[in-house]
Amino acid sequence: SADRELAENLLVNPADIKIHLLYGVILNNLAILTENNEYFLRAEKILQEALKYSPKRQQIFYDLANIKIKLAKYDEAIQLLQTCLNFDMQIEESWLRLKAAKQAKEQSQVLIK
């Protein structure tokens, strides 16, 4: 399976960020398709590992923030996106993602009430 193949590739090439990103996307999709949050947790772990190898790569921050939102870890997602903005405040996508994360947090609080 793609899951197993990517896990093996990460063992052979642990610093290859493209593998981390692709694996995160596949696990995200598996979580959605199977309605199993365990895949989100695995994706979160893999993307956090990717940050160790590439600590300023925006795509990792974006993907990881997306996973955090799906896990209802809104404050962590917001913090990640604010860190991303600290690297370069001119990138509009970072601002848009931060706004979306804050809106997701607000909506979750409305649903709780």
C-alpha positions, 0 to 999 in steps of 0.5 A: 500500500502507499502507506507502507511504501512511504513509511519505508521510504522515510526510513531510508530517506528520513530527511526527504521533505517531499516524502513527509509532505506526500505522506501527510497528504495521504494520511490526511486523505485516509483519515477523511475516507475512513473517518479514522482520526488515527491517520490525522495523528500519524500525519501530525507526527510525520509533519512535526518530524519534517519541521526538524529537517526544514524548520522554515518551509511554509508548506509543512506549517500549512499542512500541519496547521490543517491537521491540527484544525481537524484534530480541534487543536486550534490554538496550536494551528494558530501558533504555527501559522503565526510562526510562519508569518514571522518568517515572512509577513508578505505572504498572503496565503499565510494571512489567509490560513491564519484567518481561516484557523481563527474562524474555525476556532470561533465556529467550534466555540459556537457549536459548543454553546 
